[in-house]
């Protein structure tokens, strides 16, 4: 394992709560940024960073990690439309699928079928792992195409929740930005849309299926960069939206996963500025956030753009992280929620 030496950071503008969104409540009071990364339980909750593989394609932007029944990790290289597979037993990286239509987020359903957010084809698909048959679950809403499906999760009832986003707003109601639910009977429902959401990204449900968490990750000034929590009813509807933690003015979270105790593991932050209004106020790495919005732990990741994470390993205590050209991992004290491993 490679031990990352983490430099000391100062004066971070990392606020716990805000009231930037109309109609959303804030959890608790505003916390000053300077002490957000101090007095954490990082060494108790997160192990050292291990670099597993470097992706050698001409263009690389990795995303969407998900673990199959056998314990293999699938993840995407979005710009070249590849799904890659990491075999942890053999420590081997191979190509699982080409021509994936710029797939971003991945998840496995309880039957072990692969759910994929195909941004290039503007649809969500489901692929049988044995036959490789790929079925389209949704490619539009209310007679209009989706924008770019981005990330996806499932609840215990088999409902699929996914985000769809674009670089433009939605003045004409053309479905550029939204959060959707696909029911087991194939019905599709839109839960959130512009202007209630600005740039929906990572999405997960709590272990008890009573809360839906959503990352907002708009790079423009004055837009949402936070994690939002919603009460999730038994029928899959949401209510009582509130801001759990705010990353503004730094880079927001991108993707996230959740452990068995309900803590979020969030991939967030930047090493270097890019051509956006995002600052370096959010450190680049994994942020462990409690259900109450408290930052519990942080582990910095190598120099590149961290994007997403998921739990794997026989004990669900290996956190796999997509990080630009790198695939890395770290051990965790708390395992992921059981549904991260599809039923055998």
Order of alpha helices (4+ residues) and beta strands (2+ residues): beta-alpha-beta-beta-beta-beta-beta-beta-beta-beta-beta-beta-beta-beta-beta-beta-beta-beta-beta-beta-beta-beta-beta-beta-beta-beta-beta-beta
